[in-house]
Amino acid sequence: MPPKCLFKSRILWSTAVACQLLLGSNGPALLCQDQSSPPAQAQPKIPDPTHAEVQPRLDVDRDPIPSPDAEESVPVSTTSSPASTHPGEVQKRQDGMYTMHQDVDEVLLTCAVVDAKGRVITDLTRGDFRVWEEGVAQTTSSFLHQDQPVSLGILVDDSGSMRDKRAAVNEAALDLLNASNPQDGTFIVNFADRAFLDQGFTSDIGALNRGLSRFDSKGTTALYDAVAASADELAKHGKLPKQVLLVITDGADNASRLGLEQAIRRVQNLGGPVVYAIGLLFGADKEESERAKSALERLSQETGGIAYFPHSLRDLDGIAMEVAHDIRDQYTIGYRSSKPASLEGYRIVRVEANVPKYGKLIVRTRKGYYARRAQPQRTQTAQEITR
């Protein structure tokens, strides 16, 4: 069948408006594109993110996720709110969800905190944190520590070397899903030389299991392209402000059109998400293992996540549980930059937590962000939490 230019979950294209392209390449798109346009359709209703979406059959068609490869000139669109909503105001919606609204120019940081022994610290308060941007202390404007549902993308390497590992990987991924917040919205991507969206956003564990099972391990590893495409999927279709990607691979990238720096910039330009990585490198040769480890550590550290390198497949289940709990035990800190929004570009961010009884604390969060001009009269949903 001819390739499609819009996102599809195997047979149905997404109704999302094609985003302006972000990474500065003038070459062809990362994945298949088509010049034709779909017929005009009525605007669909936005589904409740806490309910499983109706999914198409997964055994009919299989289309790749296209990924942008040029510089985006406008910010990613955010959820609009009534003009009467004030920043920081918590409101109860008709569906029972509680929403805290923040201005679009507020910087939101998802932070995980551990002590010197790696133990997760979960009882900190707003006053325990300090935030710096470009070396200048910032005043926090919002703070939340609660088990919030997330928009989650699980990316699994489907290259030839993964064939004997997929059963264990899929089992660990399902364990993670079962240990996660039941209101998470999750999608599944299997990638080799191209990335395939094998299950769109849903909370239905059965549908996610079927998406994980749609693999045919062969070919090469276009990891960076898959990360860029999946970050774009989160930005366009993720209904929840807290966003995470989990990448599972057994080797270094050897097929992407993007480089590592471009993939990291793509994630940062979209305001997140946090990237967790699991590198199954125990079977790779030394040179490839070192290259893959360096890339996965850089990708996760720059976005506030963490990279794991198990010694065998037996370690996967334990790591999956650790990732699930880490995601659910994070803090969300917001601040409005003291630097004018008109000064666009990359800004370095640093967060520290100081509680004498815990000794030295380590805060994991993204290393920085790309500032864009604020658009007046627009707000975004900063937190969505159920009672």
N, C-alpha and C positions, 0 to 999 in steps of 0.2 A: 504494500500500500504506500502511497506517497507520504512523505514526512509532513508533520504539522508544525506550525509556528507557535501555537498556543499551548499552555499547559493542559495535559490530559491525564486522567486516571484511567489509563488503558483505552477506554472507548469514548468518553465524553470530554469535550474540551471545556476548560474553565472559562467562566465569563469575566475573569479579571481583565482589566484594561492593560495592554502591553506596556510595561514600564519603560521609561527612558533608559538607555543603556549606560552602564556605569564605568567599566574598565577601559582605559584609553587605548584601544586597539582599533585599527581601521580594517582589520581582516574580516573574514567571514565569521558568522556566529559560531559559538562553541558546538552547538548541536543542530540537528536538522531544522531548516526553516522553509517556509513556503510563502510566496508572494500573494496568494489568494486570500480573501477575507471572508469570514463566515457571515451568513445572513444576519441582518439586524434582529435583535431579540429584546423582549421586554426585560427590564431590570429585575433580577430575581430577589427574593426575600433573603435577608441574611439569617442563617440558622443560629440557634442558641448554641454557643461553643461547649456547653456542658452536656449536650446530647449527641449521640452518634449520628453522623450524617448518613443518608441513604447512599449506598455505594453501588456502582455498576458491577456487572460480572467481571471477573478477572481472567476468564479463560477465553476471551474473544479477541482482544487486541492488545498490543503493547507498544506504546509510544514513548520516545525519550523525552527527558526534561531538557528544554533548551535553556542555555545560560547566556546572559548578556556579556558582551565583550567590548563595549565602548563606554566612554565616560558619561555618567548620568548628570544632567544639568539641573535637575530639580529634586527636592526632597521626596522621599517615599511618602505617599499619602497616609494620613493618620485618621483615627476615628473622630468624626465631628461631634461636638456637643453643643447644646444650646448656649447662646451668648450669655444667658443669665447665670450659668454655672461659674462659681468662683474657684480659683485655684486652691487646692487642698481640701475642698469641701467633699465630704463623704455623703453619698446619696443612696437610697434604697430604690431599686428599679421595680417595675411591676412584676418581673419574674422572680423576685426574691434575692437577686444578686446585689451586692454592695459594691459601689464603684467610687473610687477616689480620682478626681480629675486634676490634671496638672497642665500647665502651659506647655506648648510644644517646644519652647526654648529651654525647658527644664531638662537637665542631664540626669538620667536615671542609671544608677549603678547597682548591679546585682553582686552581692558580696558573700563569700563563704569565709568563715573564721575558724582557724584551728590553733591549738597551742603548740609548744615546741615538740611534743610527742605525737602530734598529728591528730589529737582528739578534737572533735567538733565542739565548738563553744556556742551555746544556743540561748544564753540569758543576758546578752548585752542590750544596752539601751542606746537611744539616740546620742546621749551625751558622751558615750564611750568612744565615738568615732570622730576622726578628723579627716577632712578632705582637702587636697591641694590640686589646683590646676595650673600648670606651667609654673609651679613653685609658689603660687599665691594661695593662701588659705581661703576656703570658701565656706559660706554659711549654708548649712543644710536646711531645706525647706520642707522635706517630707521624709518619713521613716516608717518602715513596716517590717515586722518579722512575723510571718505567718505562713503556714503551708498553703501556698497559692498554686492553683493549677497552671500548667505551662503549655505552650505550643511547642511540641517536640518533633524533631525529625531524626529518624534512625537511618543511617547510611551504612550499608554493608557491602564490602568488597566482594564482587562476584567474578573476579578474574580466575584463570585456570588453577592457580596455586591454592585457591580456597576450597576446592571441591571436597577434600576430606575434612574440612573444618566446619562446614556450614551447619551440620546437624547440631554440633555443640554451640555454635554461635547463635543459632535461632532459638535454642532452648534458653540460653542466657538472656537473650533479648526479651523473651516472653516472661522470664522471671523478673526482669527489671520493670516491665509494664505492669505486672501484677503487684509489684511493690510500690508503684508510683501513685500519685493522686488520681483517683478514678475519674476526675473531671478533666484530666489532661486531654488535649487534642493532639493526636500523633499521626504522622505520615511515614511511609516506608519507601526508601530508595535503595535499589540494587544497582551497583555500578561496576563496570569493567572499563572498556574503552569509551562507553557512553553511560549516562545515568538514566535509569528508568524509574518513573514514579509508579510503583507497583501497588500502592494503597494511599489514597488521599486522606486528609484529616478526618479522624474518627476517634471515638473512645471505645469502640467495639473491639474487644480483644480477639474475637474470632476472625474478624475481617483483617486485623493486623497480622495475625498468624498466617492467613492466606497470602498476604502481601510478602511476608518473609519467605514463604515457601515457593514464591515465583522466581526461582534462581536457575541459572544454567551456566555454571562456573566455566568460563573460558575467556580467552583474550587477555588484554593488558589492563593496566590500572591507571585510570584518569581520575585520581583522587581530588586534585585541586579543582578541576572542572565540576565535579560532583558537589563539592562544598559550596562553590559559588552559586550553582543552580539551586541548591537546597536552601541557602540563605535567602535567595530571591523568592523562593516558594514561601518561606516563613514570612517575609516582609509583605507579600501580596495577599496571602490567604490565612495567616495565623491570626486567630481571633483574640488571643490573650497577650498582654504586654510582656510577660516574662517568656523568653524564648531560648530554646536549647537545641543544639545539634550533637548527636552522638555518632562518632565515626569509628567503624571497626574494619581494620585492614591487616594484611599480613606482609606488607612490603612497601617499598618506596614507589612514588608516582613515576610512571614511565610513559605516559600517553597524553597528558593534559596539554591543551593549548595555552592555558594560563600557567604562570609561575606561582611559587609559594607566596611571594610578596603581593602579587595581584589578588590571590584568593583571600589573604588576610585583609587587604584593603577593602575588598568587596564586603566582607563581614563587618568590618568597622564602619564602613560608609552607611550600612543599613541600621546602625545603632545597636548592634548585637548581631547574632545571639552568642551566648556562652557555648563554647565548643569543648566537648569531652572526647577523648580519643583512647581507643584500646588498640595497641599494636601487638599483633601476634607474631613477633619477630624471632621466636625461638628456632624457626626452621630456615631463616634467611642466611645468606652468606654475610660475612663480617662487614664488608663495604656497604652492601645494601641495607643491612640492619642499622648501621650507624647513620646512614643518610635518612632512612625512614624515621628513626627515633628523633633525630634533630628536627625534622619537619613537623612531626606530630607534637613535640614539646613546644615548638614555637607557635604553632597554630592554637594550641590550647592556652598557653600562658598569655598570649596577646589578647585573648578574649575573656579571660577570667576563669577558664576551666582547668582541667588537669588531664595529663596523659598517663595511662597505665600500660605496663609491659609485663604481662603474665609470663611465667616460666613454662606453663603448659596449659592445655585446654581445661584441665581440672580446676584451674584458678578462675575461670571465667564467671562462674556463678557468684562467687564472693565479690568480685569486682562489680558485677551488675548490681548487687545489693548496695554496695558502697556508693555507686553513682546515683541510684534512686534516692537514697537517704540524703546525699549531699545536695541534690536539687531541691529537696523538700525543706532543708534546714537553712536556707539562705536569707540574708537581709536585703532589703531594697532601700537604697538611700537616694534621695533627690536633692539637687541644688541648682540654683540659677547662676550661671557663670558671671563672674565680675568682669569678664572680658566682653566687649561689645560683639553682638552676633554678626555685625557687618564685617568683622575681621575673620574671614573664613579660613579654613585650613585645619590641619591636624593639631590637636591639643593633648598634651601628656597629662594623665591623671594619676594621683597617688592617694591611697586611703590607708589610714592606720587606725588600730584599735588599742586603747591603753586601759587595762584593768589590772592593778598591781597584784591582786590575788592569783592571777593566772600567769604572771611572768610575761615572757615575750609571746606576742600573738602574731600570727601570720594572716593577712587578709588577701584573699584571692578575688580579683576583679579585673575588668579590662584595663589595659595600659593607657588607653586614650580613645579619642573619638574625633570625627571630622565635623567641625562646626559648619552650620549653614544659616543663612539669613532667616530670622524668625518671620512667620507669616501671621499678621494680626488677626484677632477674632477667631482663632482656631485653638482647640484644645484636644488633648489626646487622653485616652484612658490609661492611667498610670498603674492602677491596681484593680483587679477584679477578684473578689473573694467571697466565698459563700459562708454563711453563718453556720 
